Amino acid sequence: MNQRDVIIACDFSSAEATLAFLDKFTDCKPFVKIGMELYYAAGPAIVKEIKDRGHKIFLDLKLHDIPNTVKKAMSVLSKMDVDMCNLHAAGTIDMMKAALEGLTRPDGTRPLLIAVTQLTSTSEERMQKELLINASINDTIVKYAQNAKQAGLDGVVCSPLEAGMVKEACGAEFVTVTPGVRFADGEVGDQVRVTTPARAKEIGTDYIVVGRPITQAEDPVAAYKRCVAEFVG
Ligand code: C5P
């Protein structure tokens, strides 16, 4: 069985703010997600710094381009010692296969590679009206997950609400990484397809990605521990 864990989305605009935030965690080393904002601001150096501090890292850069470009970009990322990285499944099976090739190091090792299905901020209505996808959002997510599996990827990013059906379609070992997590008494913000850490556990997702409910909390360490208690148990 896959391991359940809470990943903190460190959506900060500088290395200093991120490290000051991580300094608060004196008795644990949370799994950290580095997204576009922090990576574009602080570059590969912040990845190395956080790794050297002993955290696992999900590098969330959501690549989406022609297969050759993604393959070459992934080959650069493979030299960073991250544990997980990702791309958009909408880039097609060929793009995902190319990414996997680029990410695999000469010794055969590589970070986990995960595909974004539909962003958790996208509603079914907007997907249909703006993207002209004439299917339900659930069917789209399952199809994208099946494509990712066919390409040889390890799993997908989706809402925790969709993790059960992804597992049903792609198998229990197919990893689900799920943002869109909010405490029952918290604010939703720009996310649409959301649920609580406890419900995410019941549905059976592997990783929850939690940003603002932890980073903007008065006591981030307590908020992180509340997530771990609800989700990991
Ligand atoms: O602050 P919040 O908990 O909404 O943060 C969620 C994080 O997960 C953000 O960093 C966002 O970029 C990321 N994410 C997402 N939906 C996806 C993929 C990644 O919200 N489908």
Boltz pocket constraint, residues with backbone or C-beta under 6 A from the ligand:
constraints:
  - pocket:
      binder: B
      contacts: [[A, 9], [A, 11], [A, 35], [A, 60], [A, 116], [A, 117], [A, 118], [A, 119], [A, 120], [A, 121], [A, 157], [A, 158], [A, 179], [A, 180], [A, 181], [A, 188], [A, 189], [A, 191], [A, 209], [A, 210], [A, 211], [A, 212], [A, 213]]
      max_distance: 6.0
